[in-house]
Amino acid sequence: MKEQLYTIPLNDAFSANDECPFCFIEQKLENDLLDFTLGSSSSYMESDIREQTDREGFCRYHFHKMFQYGNTLGNAWILKTHYEKMGRELADEVKHFKPVKLSFMDKLKRSREVNNSMTAWCLEKQKSCYICKQYDDTYARYIDTFFFMYKKDEAFRQKVAQSKGFCLVHFGDLCQAAVEKLPEKQKDEFFEMIFALMQENMERIKGDVSWLVEKFDYRNQDADWKNSKDAIQRGMQKLKGGYPAAPAYQFKK
């Protein structure tokens, strides 16, 4: 299939020979979103963007990424108007707050269900994140593109089959989407291929980690490291996604 603009990132990700092509895409997307939110384009000064960041806010993870990224003025501007909106919302929640009266039995149960409007508001704020929302929308399109290419392009199918598989996070997403997006014949072929691919590469990682442990035995001090030197970060990535050893992505003036 002739390469199109929307297929280039996926082809690049599989050509990178990464433990998970979608982790590769995820990191690129997240870095691009940090650049857009806080970078030299100064999008944080645009009223429509600030309206969105004021409304959505940021999760703990992305506040940490934003702090690491730098740009003190950009972060301060975003926080300034977001705090103004949060203050108005909090005042409204306080004004209308009425604690629920619990029975003695309800208190004994120590239910984890939300029992008041203030806690519900706080939980809603923790779930909302401008960067997460932008990422989720783009990631969904990449999943669609993956299966479009898988159905139409034999060369791409070979790239997938010859890859190192995926982290468990993105593997689960692919399994979910495959059921919805592939015709029955290709669905069976896909699952047969991807299950074998994942088992093979989980074994490979397990072997690398095991050899890393063995290298700490004095009897193996002169033995070849093989592929074990970076086994910890690759092993963590395979299970949970991301890049544990990646340096902080920072603002470039």
C-alpha positions in Angstrom: 0.0 0.0 0.0 1.3 3.4 -0.9 2.4 5.4 2.1 0.1 8.2 3.1 0.6 11.1 5.6 -1.6 9.4 8.2 0.3 6.0 7.9 3.8 7.4 8.3 3.8 7.5 12.2 2.8 3.9 12.4 5.3 2.7 9.8 8.0 4.8 11.7 6.9 3.2 15.0 7.3 -0.3 13.7 10.6 0.5 12.0 12.0 1.7 15.4 12.3 -1.9 16.6 10.8 -0.9 20.0 9.4 -3.2 22.6 6.0 -1.6 21.8 5.3 0.5 18.7 2.4 2.1 20.4 4.6 3.2 23.4 6.8 4.8 20.7 3.7 6.7 19.3 2.5 7.5 22.8 5.7 9.2 23.8 5.9 11.2 20.5 2.2 12.3 21.0 2.7 13.3 24.6 5.9 15.3 23.8 4.0 17.0 21.0 1.2 17.9 23.3 3.6 19.3 25.9 5.2 21.4 23.2 1.7 22.6 22.1 0.5 23.3 25.6 3.7 25.0 27.0 6.2 25.4 24.1 7.5 28.4 22.3 4.3 28.7 20.2 2.7 30.2 23.4 -0.6 28.5 22.8 -1.3 29.0 26.5 -1.7 32.7 25.7 -4.6 32.0 23.3 -8.0 32.5 24.8 -9.6 29.4 23.2 -6.8 27.1 24.4 -6.9 28.6 27.9 -10.7 28.1 28.0 -10.1 24.4 27.4 -7.2 24.0 29.9 -9.3 26.0 32.5 -12.2 23.6 31.9 -10.3 20.3 31.7 -7.4 21.0 34.1 -4.6 18.4 34.2 -4.1 15.1 36.0 -1.4 14.5 38.6 0.8 12.7 36.0 0.7 15.5 33.5 1.2 18.2 36.1 4.4 16.3 36.9 5.3 16.2 33.2 4.5 19.9 32.9 6.7 20.8 35.9 9.6 18.8 34.5 9.1 20.4 31.0 9.8 23.8 32.5 8.6 27.2 31.2 7.7 28.8 34.5 5.7 31.6 32.9 3.6 29.2 30.8 2.8 27.0 33.8 2.0 30.1 35.9 -0.4 31.5 33.3 -2.2 28.2 32.9 -2.5 27.8 36.7 -3.6 31.4 37.2 -6.8 31.3 35.2 -7.5 27.6 36.1 -7.5 28.6 39.8 -9.9 31.3 39.1 -12.4 28.8 37.5 -11.7 26.3 40.2 -12.4 28.9 42.9 -15.8 29.8 41.4 -16.7 26.1 41.1 -15.7 25.4 44.7 -17.7 28.3 46.0 -20.7 27.0 44.2 -20.2 23.5 45.6 -19.8 24.9 49.1 -23.0 27.0 48.7 -25.1 23.9 47.7 -23.4 21.3 49.9 -25.6 19.2 52.1 -24.1 16.2 53.8 -26.0 13.0 53.5 -27.2 11.4 56.8 -26.0 7.9 57.1 -27.7 5.2 59.1 -25.7 3.3 61.8 -25.5 0.3 59.5 -24.3 2.4 56.6 -21.5 3.7 58.8 -20.5 0.1 59.9 -20.3 -1.0 56.2 -17.7 1.7 55.5 -19.0 1.8 51.9 -16.6 3.1 49.2 -19.6 4.6 47.4 -19.5 8.4 47.1 -21.8 9.8 49.8 -21.6 13.5 49.2 -21.5 16.1 46.4 -18.1 17.6 47.4 -16.3 14.3 47.1 -18.0 13.7 43.7 -16.8 17.1 42.5 -13.3 16.4 43.7 -13.2 13.0 41.9 -14.5 14.6 38.7 -11.6 17.1 38.8 -9.1 14.3 39.3 -10.3 12.4 36.2 -10.3 15.5 34.0 -7.1 16.4 32.0 -6.6 18.5 28.9 -3.5 16.5 27.7 -5.1 13.1 28.4 -8.2 14.1 26.4 -6.2 15.3 23.4 -4.1 12.2 23.6 -7.1 9.8 23.8 -8.7 11.3 20.8 -5.6 11.0 18.7 -4.7 7.5 20.0 -8.1 6.3 19.0 -7.4 7.4 15.4 -4.1 5.5 15.4 -5.9 2.3 16.5 -8.3 2.8 13.6 -5.3 3.4 11.2 -3.5 0.3 12.5 -6.4 -2.0 11.6 -7.1 -0.2 8.3 -3.4 -0.9 7.4 -3.6 -4.4 8.7 -6.6 -5.2 6.5 -5.2 -3.6 3.4 -1.4 -3.9 3.4 0.4 -7.2 3.4 3.8 -5.5 3.9 2.4 -3.9 7.1 1.1 -7.2 8.3 4.6 -8.6 7.9 6.0 -5.7 9.9 3.6 -6.5 12.8 4.4 -10.2 12.7 8.2 -9.5 12.7 8.0 -6.9 15.5 8.8 -7.4 19.2 5.1 -7.3 20.1 3.5 -4.8 22.4 3.3 -3.8 26.0 0.4 -5.4 27.8 -1.5 -2.1 28.0 -1.5 -1.6 24.2 -1.9 -5.3 23.5 -5.1 -5.3 25.5 -6.4 -2.3 23.5 -5.5 -4.0 20.2 -7.4 -7.2 21.3 -10.4 -5.1 22.1 -10.4 -3.2 18.8 -9.7 -6.3 16.7 -13.0 -7.9 17.8 -14.8 -4.8 16.5 -12.8 -3.9 13.4 -11.6 -7.1 11.7 -13.7 -9.4 9.5 -14.0 -13.0 11.0 -11.4 -14.6 8.8 -8.8 -11.9 9.5 -9.8 -11.8 13.1 -8.8 -15.5 13.6 -5.5 -14.9 11.8 -4.8 -11.8 13.8 -5.3 -13.4 17.1 -3.3 -16.5 16.2 -0.4 -14.3 15.1 -0.5 -11.8 17.9 -0.9 -14.3 20.7 2.2 -16.3 19.4 4.1 -13.0 19.0 3.3 -11.9 22.6 4.2 -15.2 24.2 7.5 -15.4 22.2 8.5 -11.9 23.3 7.4 -12.2 26.9 9.7 -15.3 27.0 12.5 -13.2 25.4 12.2 -10.5 28.1 12.0 -13.1 30.8 15.2 -14.6 29.6 17.0 -11.2 29.5 15.9 -10.4 33.0 16.9 -13.8 34.2 20.4 -13.5 32.7 20.8 -10.0 34.3 20.2 -11.7 37.7 22.8 -14.4 36.8 25.4 -11.8 35.9 25.5 -10.8 39.5 26.9 -14.2 40.3 30.6 -13.9 40.6 31.0 -17.0 38.4 29.5 -15.1 35.5 31.4 -11.8 36.0 33.3 -12.3 32.8 30.4 -13.7 30.8 28.8 -11.7 28.0 25.9 -9.5 29.1 24.0 -10.6 26.0 20.8 -8.4 25.8 20.4 -7.9 29.6 22.0 -4.5 30.3 18.7 -2.7 29.7 16.4 -5.6 30.7 14.9 -3.8 33.7 13.5 -0.9 31.8 12.4 -3.1 28.9 10.8 -5.5 31.3 8.9 -2.8 33.0 7.8 -1.3 29.7 6.5 -4.7 28.5 4.3 -5.1 31.5 2.9 -1.5 32.0 3.9 0.5 28.9 5.9 3.8 28.8 9.7 4.3 29.1 10.8 4.0 32.8 14.4 5.1 31.9 13.4 8.1 29.7 14.8 11.5 30.8 12.3 14.3 31.4 11.2 16.0 28.2 12.0 19.7 28.6 11.2 23.0 27.1 13.4 24.1 24.2 13.6 27.9 23.9 
